Amino acid sequence: MLTGNGLIIGFIIALILLFVLIIKFKWDAFVALLVVAIGLGLVSAIPARTVPIVIAEGFGATLTGVGILIGLGIIFGQFLASSGAIEKIANSMLRAFGVKKSPYALAATSVTVAIPVFFDAAFIILHKLVYSLSLKTRISLATLVAILAIGLIVSHSLIIPTPGPLVVADQMGTDIGVFFLYGLLVAIPATLVGGVLYGKFIGKRIPTGDKLNDVVEDLNETVETTNRKEIPTWLAYAMLALPIVLILSNTVMNNVVFRGNQEAFIPTLFAIIGDKNSALLISVIVAIFVLKPFIKESTADVMKHAFEASGMILLITGAGGAFGKVVQETGLGDLIINVMQGLNMPALLLGFVFAQILRASLGSATVALVTTATILGPMAVDLGVSPVLLGLAICAGGIGLSLPNDSGFWVVSKFGRLTVPETIRVWSIGGFIAGVTALTFIYLLSAISGVLPGL
């Protein structure tokens, strides 16, 4: 039975084992997380008979908060991608900013698109746009890849309704609309510094050369549009905004307009339609009917792709919650916090560092955020810090230090046409800079939290 410092050492060994299982032996993260959770539980003070129960409770509790939302969010994102709405949004932003300011247009596009669409899918959808921009503007391919990738991962880690920040907000007990607004606010400087500014810096040191010679003909090919109308720009934006507007309407009506009379009909109505699950369900239903004329595939095929993507994400999210629950039950969270506090580590920095360590070691931003939030969430009040700010600090820790154990690393390397060393310089370091920038901005929000609503 491990206690005290021995438990901390055991946790470190558990993380190393998890890393080895996923990277060396190619185990799926879902299985690896459960195995390590059981192992850590058995060597801790948790009664052996209780370990499976704790794991099941952690798995179930995590999916209770976000399971429906993850499934609906993936379905909604799949409809947007299949209808061409994502490409339409990207092209409209390029026209609005102009070719000379295309890096900023790409940054705005990446942050916007990653709100409903997962990182890997969004990067693959938009990578040809990066090729085209590099050829037209002569801007370094590395610069544009950095902007796209960093913008996507910042949004993926900070802005609801992606699973990571959803779980964090749920574990912190914060209002979804408030967390969304502050997450969006923090994402802007993180993307500008880690994506645009650092992207321009590193792009001068990684020449494009002849990397794009073989894609010119492919880019000039006419896209097949048989049986698919082109979606209007206004409709693409309207569909993207629909779930966000519904969620925010609940926040405004119940926390601003009818703050003292929440039992009335109107705030109750908005509480129902603006609930995170209801908002996305409504959005999915609208997408099924409104976007159908713009999709070549059948609705069943679109759903099938979404179900295939959501299954493993749900399992990994639940397993991450189970691992976090075991850690919480061992009392390790209190021990680590006491150690960090003994080092005079502030609560916000604690959340950032904890998530950053898990992000680098496990290779998954979602797992890192779920695990950290599960451990630190119940302690937010005891730490004497705003749950919203602590949640955002955890999310900031999930942005950077993506290493070869992360599938996103290889997506950026392959579709960004970068070597492994170049990917580390562009993607890994750029993400770390974005995460630190986000944390810095969170500290600025903390300094003026007294005058900011919801903090």
N, C-alpha and C positions, 0 to 999 in steps of 0.2 A: 504494500500500500504506500503510494507516494504522497507526501505532504510537503508543505513549505517549499524550500528551494529545490527539493527533489522533484516536486510536481512541475515546477518551471522547466527544469531540465528534461523531464518526461515530455512536456509539451513541445519543446524544441526538437526532440528526437522524433515526435509524432509528425511535425511539419516536414522534417527531413525525409522520413519514411514516405509521407504523402508525395513529396517531390520526386522521390526515386520511383515510386509506383507509377506515377503519371508519365514521367519523362523517360526513365530507363526501361521500364517494363511495359510501357504503352498501355497501362490500365486506363479504363475510362474513369473520368473524375467522379462519376456517381458511385461506382463500386469502391474506388480508392477512399473516398470520403467516409463511406459507411464502415469500411474495414478499420480505418484509423480511429474513427469515433468509438467503435467497440473496444479496440485495443486500449485507448486512453482511458475509457470508462472502467475497464477491468483492473487497471493498475492504480486507479485512484481510490478515494474513500467512498465512492458510490457503491452500494451493495450490488454484488454481481447479478443477482436476480432482477435488479431494478434497471440495469443498463439498457436492455432492449426496450423497456418502457420509456425511458428518457429519450432514447433515439426516436422512437415512434412519435412521442409528444412533440419533440423539436421539429421533426419533419412535417407533422400535421399542422402545428401552430404557424409555421412559416407559410405554408400553402394556403392556410385559412385566410391570411391577410392579402396574399397577392396571386394565388393560383388562378382564379378566374380571370383576373386582370391580365396576367401574362398571356394566357391563351387568347383572349380577345384582342390584346394589343398586337400579337403576331398575325392574327387573321386580318386585322385592319391594315397593318403595314403591307401584307401580301396583296391586298386589293389595290392599294395605292401604287405599288410597284407594277403590278400586272396591267393596270389601266394607263400607264405612262405618265401618271401624275408627278412622280418624282423627277423624271427628265424634264417635264414641262416647268416645274418650279425652278430647276437648275438653270434652264435656258432663259427664263424670264429674269432671273437675278443677274445673269451675265449682261443681258440687254440693258437693265436698269443701271448697273454700275459702269458699263462701258469696258472695252478691251483693256485700256490702260490701267484700270482699277480692278482687273479680273481677279487678282489674289483676294481682295476683300469680298468680291462676289462669291468666290469659291468658299471662303470662310463662312459667309452667311448661309450659303446653300448647305454646307456640311452640318452646321449646327441645327438648321431647320429640319433637314431630312432625317437626321438620326433620332429625332424625337419619336416618330412612330416606327422607324425601320431599324433593325439591328445592325451593329457595326459591320460585320462581315458582308451582309447582303447589300448594305448601302455603299460600301467601298467598291464592291464588284459591279454594282449598277452604274456608278459614276466614274469608274477608272478610265473609260474611253473619253469622257469629257476632259479629263486631265491631259490625255495624249493630244487631243485636238487643241486645247489651249496652249500647250507647250509649243506645238508646231506653228500656231498662228501668231503668238506673242513673242516667241523666242525666249520665254522665261524658262529657267532651268526646270527640268522635270522633277528633280529632287525638291525644289521649292514648292511646287504645286502638290506633289504627293504629301509633303509634310503638312501643308495647309488642310488638305482634304482629310488625311488620317487623324490629325490632332483635333480638328473640329468635330469629327465624328465621335472619337473616343471621349472627348470632353462632354459632349451632349449625352452620349450613352451612359456616362458615369454620374452626371449631375442632374439631368432633367427627366422628370416623370413624363411619360409612363413606362420607361424601360425598367426591367426587373430590379436591377441593383438599387437605384434611388427609391423605387417603390417600397422595397423591403426595409430600407433604412428609415424612410418616413414612417412606415408602419411600426417598426420597432421603437422609434423615438416617440410615438404617440402624437405626431404633429399633424396639423391640417394639411391635406394634400395640395390644395390650391396655394397656400402660403409657401410650402416647400417648393412647388413648381416655380413660383415667381422669383424667389431668391436663388434657386438653382440656375434659372435662366440668366439672372443678373450676374452671378459669379462666372458663368460660362463665357461671357463676352470677353473680359480681359484675359482669361486663361487661353482662349482661342487666338486672340490677337497677339499675345506675347509668345506662347509656345508654338503657334502655327504660323502666323504671318511673319512676325519679326524674326524668330529663329529660323523659319523656313527660308527667308531671304538670305540670312547669314550663311546657312549651311549649303544653300543652292549655289552660291558662288564658289564653293569648294568641292562640289561634286558635279562636274560637267555632264551635260546630257549626251554629247558625242553622237554616236550613230544608233543609240538605243531605240529610236523610233522609226528607223528606216523601213522596217518591215510591216508597219501598221498603217502607212499612208494609204495604200490601196484599200485596206479594210475600212478605214474611216470614210472613204469616199463612196462606199457602196450605199445604195439606197436601202433604207430599212423597210422590211416587209410589213405592209400595213393592211393586207387583205382581211376583210371582215372586221376591221377595227377602225372606228372613227378616232380622230384626234381630239383629246380632251381639252376643253377650253382652259385657259390659264386661271381665270377666276374660280372655276369649279375645283381645280387642283388645290388652290389655296383654301377654298372654303371647306373642302373635305379634310384637309390637314388640320384646320383650326377647329373643326366641329367638337371633338372630344375635349379640347383644351378650353373652349368657351363654356361648355356645359359644366366642367369641373370648377372653373373660376366663377361661374354664376352662383353656384352653391356657396362658395366662400364669401362672395360679395353680399349676397342676400342674407345669409345667416350671421355674418360677423361684422357687417357694416350697416346695411339698410335696416334690417329687422333684428338688430343685436339684442334688444330687450324684449322681443316678442316672437320668439322662435316657434311657438306653438300655433301661430296663425297659419291660414291655408297657403298663402304664397310662399313663405319660407319653407314650409313643409314640402310643398310641391318641388321646389328647387333642391331641397335636401335629397329628394328621391331621384330626380333626373340628373342631378349633379354629383351623385355618389359615383366614386371612381368606376365601380363595376357597371352601374347603369349607364354612365356616360359612354363608355366604350361599347357596350352592347347596343345602345341606340346608334352609335356611329357605324358599327358593323352592319346593322340592319339597313341603314341608309345607304351604305356603300354597296351592298348587294344589289339594290335596285337602281341607284343613281349611276353607278360606274359600269353596269353591265354592258351598255352599248360600246364601251371603249376597251373591252377586254376580249381578246381572241379566244382564250380558253373558256371552258364552261365554269360555272360557279363551283361545281363539284371538284374540278381540277385545282382551282385556286384554294379551296378549302383543304384539299388533300396535301398540297405543298405546305400550307400553314400548320396542319396537324403534324406533319413529319418534322417540322422545325421546332414545334412547341413541346413535343413529348420529352426529349432529352433535356431541354432547358428547365422544364418543370421538375424533372427528377434531380438534376444537379442543384437547382435552387433549394429544393426540399432537403437534400443531403447536406448542403452547406448549413442550413438551419439546424439539422440534427447534430452536426459536429459542433456548432456553436452552442447548442443547448447542453451537450456533454461538458464542454469547457466551462460553461456557466455553472453547472451543477457541481463540478469538482472544486469550485471556489477559486479557480485559477485567475478569473477576471479580477477578483479582489486583490490577489497576490501581485499580479502584474501592475495593477493600478497603484498599489502601495509602493512597489519598486520604482515606478515612474515618478510618483509623487516624492519619493525619497530623493530622486534625482532632480526634484523641482520641475518636473515636466508638466506644463500646463495641459488642461483637459483637451483643448482643441488640437494641440500638437500630438498628444497621446493617440487620439482617434486617427489622425493622419498617418502617423508612423506605424501604428498597428495594421491599418489597412494596406499601407505601402509594402510592409514586409510580406503580408499574405499575397498581395498582388504579384510581387516579384517571384515568390517561391512557388505559388500554385499556378500562375499563368492565366488566371481568370479574374477579371474585374468583378464580375457578378458574385462569384464565390467569396472573394475577399470582402466585398461590401456586406454580403449576407452574414458571413461569419463574424465580422467585427461588430456589426450592428446588433446581432443577437447577444453578444457578450457585453457590450457597453451600453446598449439601449436601456436596460433596467436600472443602470447606475447614473443616468444623465442628471437626475435631480441631486443625487448625493455628490456628484462632481461639481455642482454649483455653476452649471453653464447652461445656456439656452439649448434645448433639445434640437431646435432647427439648426443652429450654428454647429453643434457637435455632429449632427447628421451630415451637414455639408462638408465638414472637415474630413469625415470618414469617406465621403464620396470623392473628395479631392485626392485622397490617398489611393483611390482605385484607378486613377487616370494613368499614371506613368510607370516607368520601369518595366515595360513589356519586354520579355526575353524570349528566346526560342522555344520555351515551354508553352507559349501562348499561341493559339491558332491565328490570332490577329497578326502576329509577327510575320507569319508566312504568307498571309493574304496580302499584306503591304509589300513584302519582298517580291512575291510573284507578280502581282498585278501592277505594282509600282516600278517594276523592272530595276530593282536595286539588288546589289550583292548583300550578303549577310553583314559584312562590316558597314556598308552604306546604310542598311536598314537600322542598325544599332544607332548610328549617328543621326539619322533623320527621324526615326520613329521612337526608339527607346529614350534617347536623351530629350528629344522634343516633347514627348509626353511627360517626362519628369519635370521639365521646366514649366509646362502648362499646369501640372499639379501643384507645384510650389507657388506659382502665380495665383492659383485659385485659393490656396491656403492664406496667402498674404492678403488677398481681398476679403476673405472671411474674417480675418483679424481686424481689418478696417471696419467691417460691418459691426463687429463686436464692440469696437470703440465708440460707436454712435448708436448702439442698440437701444438706448433709452428713448430715442426719438423715432425709431422705426417700428411700424406696426407688426405684430406677430412675433417679435423677438423678445 
